[in-house]
Amino acid sequence: MNIIEDSRQQAGKHELKHKAWTDHGDRWIRCALPFGDYAAVPPVAVDTKASMQEIAQNIGGSSQEHGRFRRELQKAQDMGCHLYVLIENEEGISDLAGVSAWINPRLIDSPKAITGERLAKAMQTMQERYGVTFLFCHPERAAAMIHYLLERGI
């Protein structure tokens, strides 16, 4: 089982629980819960990106930004949660082929910015390595997509 412990629980006061879970093969993480002290990790989560530029920055930006994004994907995988990354865009991009053809506007000012082709390859690798699924939609469809993914639960 994968357990979330509320980050407001006093550190060091619950070591017996932590040891029992570890001995049982359970995994646990601490993060803020809106209510309760413990919860099960959901089977599905959705991370939204407001634009192609945002996902390009997450993957092809600084090594710190890339590392943070990779750690998030790894954490979801480690906890048995299927993570969808929903990229909202008005460019009509709907799949990795569309990403590959995308022309990053930052290339005008920064020749080292990630190209659409490199971004698509990195996303494909992340899908294979971390089990994440990258999806795309127009911003007006984002709420419906999120609802559908969470309701479906896979």
Order of alpha helices (4+ residues) and beta strands (2+ residues): beta-alpha-beta-beta-beta-alpha-alpha-beta-alpha-alpha-beta-alpha
